[in-house]
Amino acid sequence: MDNLLERQPDGLYCAAGGFYIDPWNPVERAVITHAHADHLRPGSRSYLGTRAGEALLRLRVGPEARIEATDYGEPVHMGDVKVSLHPAGHIHGSAQVRLEYRGETWVVSGDYKLTADPTCTPFEPVRCHTFVTESTFGLPIFRWPEAEETLAEINAWWRSNQQAGKASVLFAYPLGKAQRVLSTIDNSIGPIYTHGAVEHFNRLYRDVGLALPATQYARSAPPKTDWARALILAPPMVKTSPWLRRFGDLSTGLASGWMRIRGTRRRQSIDRGFVISDHADWPGLLTAIRSTGAERVWVTHGYRAQLAHWLEENGLEAHAIDAQYEGERGDAELPAGEAEP
C-alpha cells in the first residue's frame, strides 16, 4: 500500500493534491480540521475548512486570509485527489479529512471525541484503508465518566461554594471546552462571569446560532459584586495570575481529561478536578479506529507509541508518526486585543 501522505518539516503533505493537512508552518495550500491553535497556524496562502467552522478559522487567520468553506461531505477536487470533510465531534466546526485517490481512501481525524456534545456535530465514522488518528489519551487508564455525571459534580461544587461564601473559579479550555460546559451547566444556580479569552469565543458561538446562557466579563463587574454566588470561567493559564485576586475567597476547579490521573489536581494546586475532555478516551479511540475498517493506522500526537504497539499486537498495521500537535494542553489562546488586565 502506497503512502498518500508523507510527513514533511511543515506537516502532513499530500503530493498528489498539492496540499498540507493542519500544517505547522505557513504553506501554499492548507486543509484544516479545526480552529485550535496547534492545528491552525496563520500565514498560509489559502485554507480549506468546514462552513460550520469558517468564523472560527477567520478569527484565527485574519479577515484578509483566503478561506474556502465547504459543507460536511461536500467533495472538493484538489489536484488528483477528491477531498471531503466529515464531522469529528471535537469542537464546533471540527472535521476529519477524507482523501480519495486511485481507489484508495485515507482519513485524517484531527482531534475527535465520540461522546455527545450540544455545541458540535457528532463524530461520523468514515470507512477507509488508512486512518490517521490522534492519541492524546491513548492509554487504558483514560476512561471518561458520563458527561451528565461530571456536570452534576460541577453544579454541586458551585452550590457548596455558595454556602461556604466562596467564589467558584472553573478553569477550562476557552475554545470548545468552556462552551460545552456552559451549554449544559445549571445556570439557575447563580450568575456566570468569564475571562476575556472565554467570552471572546462565547460571542462567536452565539453569532453562529449556538445557545449559551447569559455571561458577562468579570473585568466589567461592579466593584461590590457578590462573587460568592458566581461561577467564573477562565483559561487554565491564569490560575497563578493576579487576575484572580478580585474574587476574594475562592475555590478553584479544572475541567480536563488529565484530571483522570491521580495527583494531577494536587500538582496543579487545584481544589477540585472534573474529568471532562473534548478528546476520545481509550475505549473511544479503539471504537473509532474499528469503525473505519482501516487496514493501517497512523498514530500522531499523544501516547502514539503505546497505542500503535497495542494495535500491532491486535492485528493491525500501525505506525507512530511524530507530529507537533499538542492535544489538550489547556493554554489561554488569547485573541489579539483581548488580554485581561
Secondary structure as GFF3:
##gff-version 3
##sequence-region A 1 341
A	DSSP	beta_strand	6	8	.	.	.	ID=ss1
A	DSSP	beta_strand	11	14	.	.	.	ID=ss2
A	DSSP	beta_strand	19	21	.	.	.	ID=ss3
A	DSSP	beta_strand	29	31	.	.	.	ID=ss4
A	DSSP	beta_strand	46	50	.	.	.	ID=ss5
A	DSSP	alpha_helix	54	61	.	.	.	ID=ss6
A	DSSP	beta_strand	67	70	.	.	.	ID=ss7
A	DSSP	beta_strand	76	78	.	.	.	ID=ss8
A	DSSP	beta_strand	81	87	.	.	.	ID=ss9
A	DSSP	beta_strand	95	101	.	.	.	ID=ss10
A	DSSP	beta_strand	104	108	.	.	.	ID=ss11
A	DSSP	beta_strand	130	135	.	.	.	ID=ss12
A	DSSP	alpha_helix	147	164	.	.	.	ID=ss13
A	DSSP	beta_strand	167	171	.	.	.	ID=ss14
A	DSSP	alpha_helix	177	184	.	.	.	ID=ss15
A	DSSP	beta_strand	192	194	.	.	.	ID=ss16
A	DSSP	alpha_helix	196	207	.	.	.	ID=ss17
A	DSSP	beta_strand	216	217	.	.	.	ID=ss18
A	DSSP	three_ten_helix	218	220	.	.	.	ID=ss19
A	DSSP	three_ten_helix	227	229	.	.	.	ID=ss20
A	DSSP	beta_strand	231	234	.	.	.	ID=ss21
A	DSSP	three_ten_helix	236	240	.	.	.	ID=ss22
A	DSSP	three_ten_helix	242	247	.	.	.	ID=ss23
A	DSSP	beta_strand	250	255	.	.	.	ID=ss24
A	DSSP	three_ten_helix	257	260	.	.	.	ID=ss25
A	DSSP	alpha_helix	264	267	.	.	.	ID=ss26
A	DSSP	beta_strand	272	274	.	.	.	ID=ss27
A	DSSP	alpha_helix	282	292	.	.	.	ID=ss28
A	DSSP	beta_strand	296	302	.	.	.	ID=ss29
A	DSSP	alpha_helix	304	313	.	.	.	ID=ss30
A	DSSP	beta_strand	317	320	.	.	.	ID=ss31
###
